[in-house]
Amino acid sequence: MSKETVRTYGAWNSLMEEFKKDSPWLKDDIEFNEKWIDMLGLIIEKRKELGLSQRDIAEMIDKPQSTIARIEASKTIPNLQTLFKITNALGMSIIIK
């Protein structure tokens, strides 16, 4: 990770913390997005660790590859059924607390 990326990431995190503190109405949305990005990162990491392509996952869950690409690019948030299919295909579990 470059120094520029670290500076930008650090500044972004500081900005988000300020928003959460100063704008309680944004806090829930920001925290949801942070959790979604964390989960998405784990899904992508696992797919790559298993040596699977987006197309492989798409075929396993009977969806077009473009759906997986949009999910991984955070252009869409999948419904629970699709999310469960993806995580099951990767041998992952979702635990709801």
C-alpha atoms as one frame of an Amber mdcrd trajectory, in Angstrom:
protein
   0.000   0.000   0.000   1.465   3.343  -1.013   1.932   6.255   1.367  -0.632
   8.186  -0.675  -3.191   5.398  -0.240  -2.529   5.268   3.496  -2.917   9.058
   3.786  -6.131   9.016   1.735  -7.527   6.043   3.672  -6.665   7.661   6.993
  -8.236  10.949   5.927 -11.341   9.094   4.700 -11.715   7.242   8.009 -11.312
  10.493   9.933 -13.938  12.147   7.755 -16.380   9.270   8.283 -15.835   9.408
  12.047 -16.582  13.153  11.968 -19.775  12.535   9.973 -20.895   9.844  12.423
 -20.266  12.156  15.367 -21.746  15.333  13.828 -24.613  13.769  11.844 -26.394
  11.067  13.832 -28.848  10.590  10.962 -25.937   9.442   8.746 -24.354   7.195
  11.373 -26.478   4.101  10.630 -25.950   4.390   6.864 -22.203   4.830   7.246
 -21.918   1.896   9.649 -24.018  -0.339   7.345 -21.773   0.516   4.402 -18.625
  -0.112   6.438 -19.911  -3.561   7.439 -21.004  -4.359   3.876 -17.583  -3.396
   2.472 -15.863  -5.564   5.123 -18.073  -8.545   4.250 -17.632  -7.988   0.529
 -13.853  -7.930   0.983 -14.002 -11.319   2.724 -16.142 -12.760  -0.086 -13.798
 -11.527  -2.818 -10.732 -12.704  -0.875 -12.249 -16.178  -0.421 -13.213 -16.447
  -4.105  -9.667 -15.594  -5.146  -8.177 -17.889  -2.492 -10.195 -20.758  -3.992
  -9.005 -19.831  -7.490 -12.541 -19.175  -8.710 -13.547 -16.559 -11.235 -16.667
 -14.428 -11.104 -17.990 -16.594 -13.928 -17.375 -19.754 -11.860 -19.416 -18.378
  -8.966 -22.135 -17.141 -11.317 -22.491 -20.597 -12.836 -22.590 -22.207  -9.396
 -25.506 -20.016  -8.316 -27.250 -19.746 -11.702 -26.742 -16.003 -12.135 -25.038
 -14.028 -14.904 -21.375 -13.123 -14.384 -22.372  -9.464 -14.636 -24.379  -9.848
 -11.413 -21.295 -11.030  -9.533 -19.241  -8.203 -11.074 -21.786  -5.575  -9.979
 -21.883  -7.024  -6.467 -18.091  -7.124  -6.164 -17.837  -3.554  -7.482 -20.398
  -2.440  -4.873 -22.714  -1.231  -7.602 -25.512  -3.311  -6.102 -26.248  -5.027
  -2.825 -27.601  -8.536  -3.352 -30.780  -9.773  -1.753 -30.330 -12.271   1.082
 -31.060 -15.285  -1.107 -28.300 -14.353  -3.552 -25.900 -13.503  -0.727 -26.524
 -16.902   0.899 -25.999 -18.667  -2.451 -22.686 -16.878  -2.993 -21.375 -17.576
   0.496 -22.520 -21.211   0.355 -20.759 -21.659  -2.996 -17.585 -20.374  -1.329
 -17.994 -22.633   1.719 -18.685 -19.628   3.929 -21.434 -19.064   6.499 -23.329
 -15.938   7.470 -24.076 -15.568  11.160 -26.765 -13.105  12.122 -26.550 -11.765
  15.671
